């Protein structure tokens, strides 16, 4: 009975993704209406506070729903078709997949390529999941901070956690980007993809976090250090925007071919990252703070629909397999092009003694 219930939930979620274009259009419409409403009520502080409270609750609820129901989403990883590890034992279906990925009849290279791609996809899904956990903890901290603020409580303790949690989310996004990028750097001999070397970035994250905690600790007893603490808000915002740009840009290619209604809001999300911590941490303009919170909620939902669709459809796995071959082919053709344009016709071509350049007829 439980299996049937899980199957029904999974089918319902998969039907939801079939209408994702309509959902995204609706979310963009909601964002435009929200911007219009904020422009009309920007002086009504009471109403803005009420909307802000609702938007924070919705952030926590939406992120929680994403984490819980991600378990029920069916991901097309071609698992059953891509388990063969011996050349000559491929099924007819896998041979068709192999040819569609540009490997024609070279089964040994295909086996290495699919192993690299499956490893990369597993790593990507793992850190993609942690992106949403870090967002959940971040918005829970914002909600607790807001509750303390309206009751005139001390929010300085919770301020210690806001930027570190945001930086943790940035680190998860960066690791996912590195997975998308370093698929081209996998070991050609073993066929095993090197895991992203994120240790230096994690170390940098810990150094920044430690420095911020020190400055904010000093600010508790000396108000002069509060201005120095705000520097970390800008560091957080700029790095978040830069990493989001890398992450979104990694999907904006001919293999994924994202639709404009998906990619445009994601670039908007990237653009507002720089001002996000300043407004949400300090609430310098409540109307803009509310609008930013609603915008990030809409963009997160679009990001989820977009990335999960790439995993569900198998397109991301195809990208991992195909980009590897393209990278190798490109290197070979680029070297041939260099040899051709430099006049180096053969490996043993005679060279000019003074210049060292090949002598061409």
N, C-alpha and C positions, 0 to 999 in steps of 0.2 A: 504493500500500500504506500509506504514511504517513497519507494522508487518511482511509483506512478505520480505522486505529488511533485517530486523533484523534476520529473519529466515535463509535467504541465507548466511548472514555473519556468523551466528552461525554454519551452516552446513560446511562452508568453513574452519572455525577454527577447528572443530571436525575432518575433514578429514586430517588436518595438523597433529593432534596428532596420527593418525593411522600410519603415516610415521615418527614418532619421533625417532625411532632407526636409520634410515638413516640420519636424520638431525643431530643427536648426532655424528655419525661417520664422517659426513662432517665437523662438528665443530672441532672435534679432529684433523682431517686432516689439517684444516685451522690453528690450533694452532701450529702444527708441521712445517708447511710451514713458518709461521710467525717467529718462533724461528730460522729457517734456514736463513731467509732473514735478521733478526737482527744481526746474527753472521757475515754476509757478509758486512753489511753496518754500522757496529758499529762505524766507524770513520767518516762517512758522516753525520755530525751534521745537515746540512740543510734538508736532506731527512728524518732523524729521527724526526725532529721537525714537518715536514709535516705529517708523519704517526701518530705521537702522537696527533696532532690536530684532525685528522680524527677519531682516536680511541675514543677520548673524545666525539666528536659529536655523534658517533655511540652508545656510552654508554647512552647518554641522549635520543637518538631516540628509542633505543631498550627498555629501561625502560619505556618510555612514551607509546610506543605501547602495552607493557605488561599491564600497568595500564588501558589504554583505552579499549582494547579488552577483558580484563578479564570479563567485564560485559556481553559479548556475549557467554562466554564459558558455556556449559551445564554441571552442576555438578549433578552427581547421588548421591543424599542424601537419597534415598529411602523414600522421604517425604510422598507421598500418601499412601504408604504401612505401614508406621510406626507412624500413628497418633492415633491409638486406645490406650486408657488409661484405659480400663476396661477389667479385666480378663473374659474370656468366650465370648468376642465379636470380637475375632481376625478372620481375613479373612483366607482362605486356603493358600493364597500366603504368608501372614505374618507368619503363622504357619511353613511353609517350611523354611522361613528365620530364624525363631527362632530356629528350630532344627539344621540348618546348623551352627549356632553360639554356639551350645553346651548347649542350655537350655532345650532341650527335651520337656517335658510337663509342666514345671514350669512357668506358664504365668505371675504370679505376679513379680517374679524376672526378667523376660524378660522385662516387662514394665518399671521397674526401670532402667535396664541396657540400654535400648534404649534411655531413657530420658537423662541419663548421657552422652551417646555417642553423641546424637544430640546437646546437650549443648556444649560439648567439641569441636565438629566440627565447630559450629557457631563461637565460640571464636577463634579457630585456623584460620579460613578463614579471620576473621576481622583483626587480627594482621599480618597475611601473606600479606594482602593488604598494611598495613602500612610499612612493610619491604621495599616494592618497592617504596613507597613515600619517605622514608628516603634516599634510594639510589638515587632517582631522584634529591633531593635537594643537596646531597653530590656532585654528578658529575656536576651539574650546577655550584656549588661553585668552583670546580676544573677548569671548563671551563672558568669562569669569571677570576679566578686567572691567568690562562695561557694567556688570552687576555691582562690583565694588564701587565703581565711580558714581553711579546714581544713588548709592547709599552713603556717599561721602566717606568711603573707606580708603585705606592706604593701598594704592596700586603700584607702588615702587617695587614691591617684591615680584609681582607678576611681570613687570617690565623687564626683569632679568631674563625671562624665558622667550619673549616675543621674537627678537632677532635671531637667537640661536635656533629656534624652531624653524624660522623662515630660511635660515642658512642651511639647515639640514634638508629642507625640501629642495633648495637649489642644488645641493650636493647630489641628491637622488636624480634630479633632472640631468645634471652633468654626466653622471654615470651612464644613464640611458643614451645620451648623445654619444659618449665614447664607445658604447656597444655598437651603435649604428655606424660610427666612423671606423672603428678598429676591426670590423669584419674584413676589411681589405688587407689587414696586416697579419692574418692568421698564418700559421706555420704550413708551408707548402708540402713538406715531407711527411709530417705526422697527420696533417689534416685536422689538427685540433686548434680551435680558435683561442688565442691568448685572452685571458680575462682582462678587462680594462684595468690599467694601472692607476687606480684612484687613490692609492695611499698618500701621494703628495698633496692631493686636493683635500683629503680628509685631515691631514696634518695642518694645512693652512686654515681649514675650518676651525680646528681646535685652538689654534693660535689666536685667531680673531675672536672667538668666543671667550677665551681666557682674558684677552685684553679688554673686551667690553665689560665683563664681569668686574674686573679690577676698577675700571673707570666709574662704573655705576655704583660700586661699593664706596668709592671716594665721594661720589656725588651725594650720598646719603647724609654725610656730615659736612660737606662743603659744596654749596650751590654753584660755585665757579666751574666745577667739573661737569655740570649738566649740559653746557654747550658742547663740550668734548664728546659727551655721550651721544649727542644728536648726529655726530659725524658717522657713527656706526649705522644709523638709519639710512643715510645716503649710500654708504658702502654696500649695505644689504640690498637696497633698491637697484643700484646700478649693476651689481653682479647678477641679481635675479633677472633683470632685463636682458643682460648679455647672454646668459645661459639659456633663457627661454628663446632668444633669437636663434641660437645654435640648434636647439632642439627642434623648433618649428621648421627652421631652414633645412634640416636634414630630411624632412618629409616632402619638401617642396622640390620634387624632381620628376623626371619623365617616367620613372618606374612606379611611383605612387600616384602621380597625377591628381593632386587634391583639387576638389571643386572650390571655386572662388568663395562660396558661402561658408565654407569651413576655414579656409586659410586666412581670409581677411580678418575675422574676429580674433584668430590666434595671434596675428601680427599686432592687432590692437592690444591684446593681452600683454604682449611683450612691451609695447610702448608705455603702458601705465605702470609697469613694475617699478620704475625709478621713483615715482611719487607715492607708490602704495604705502611703504612704511611710515613716511612722514605724516600722511593724513590719518591713517588708521591708528598710529601710535599716539598722536598728539591731538587729532581732531581739530586742526586749525580752521577748517571750514566744514561745517556739518553737512551742508548740501552736497559738496564735492565728495566728502567721505562716504555718504550714503550711495552716491552714484558710482563711486569706485567699487564699493562692496557688491553692489548689484551687478556691475559689469564683470567683476572677477567670477561671480557665481555663474553667470551666463557663459562666459568663456571657458570655465572649467568643464561645464556640461558639454559644450561643443568639443572640447579637447578629448573628453572621455569617449564620446560617440565616434569621433574621427579615428582615434588610435585603435580602439577596440574593433572597429570595422576593418581596419587594415590587418589585424591579427586574425579576426574571425574568418575573413574571406580567403586567407592564405597569401594575401598580396605582400605582407611584410616578409614572410618566409621566402617568397619568390624574389623579393628585393635582396635578401641576404645571400641567396644562391647566385643570382644573376650579376649583382654588383661585384662579386668576387671575380667572376670570369672577365667581366668588362675591365676591371682594374688590371688584371694580368695581361689581357690582350692590348690594353692601352699602353702599358709600359713597353711591351715588345714593339708595337708599331711606332711609338715615339722614338725608340732607339734606332729603328730602321730609318725613320724620317731624318734624324740627326745625321746618320751616316750618309744618307743620300744628299742632303743639303750641304754637308761639309766636303763632299767630293770623295769620301772614303769608300771606294768601290769594293775593295777587297781587304781582307785582314792583313795581307802581306804586301800592300801597295807601297811603292817607293815614295820616300819623303824628301822634301827639301832640307838640306843639312842646316841651313841658317834659320829657317822659320819653323821647321819640324812639321810642316803641313804636307798632306799628300800631294803628289805631283799628278795633275789631271791632264789628259791629252787635249 
